[in-house]
Amino acid sequence: MYHYDAKTALEELQEDAILPHPVHLRDMILRARLPAELAVELNRDFQQYIARYGEIQKLAATILDRLSAVERKT
């Protein structure tokens, strides 16, 4: 599991389509030595990531809720 390693997180995303949790992604950004311009750009991108991550979580919860209400095929 990646937690705070951006390279491992990228590999997992490419292999398993696992999105890093926003807290871990934020920590990766904070732990990096970034030039000011890149830090501002990454912060903007991160704000979009948080919003979309939340939207996807809500959508996934809705789908899972609907699926859990029906009988599975045997």
C-alpha angles and dihedrals in degrees: 000000000000105000097155103001111098094193093054091045090053091049091050091048091052094044104036105012090240112161116215114246109255092241091057092045091050090050091051089053092047093049094052123090100234133179110244095252093050091046091055092046093048091048090055091048090047092054089055090046092054092050094048093042089056092048092052091048090054092047092048091049090052092049093046092047091053092045093049090056095061132068118260123236115255 
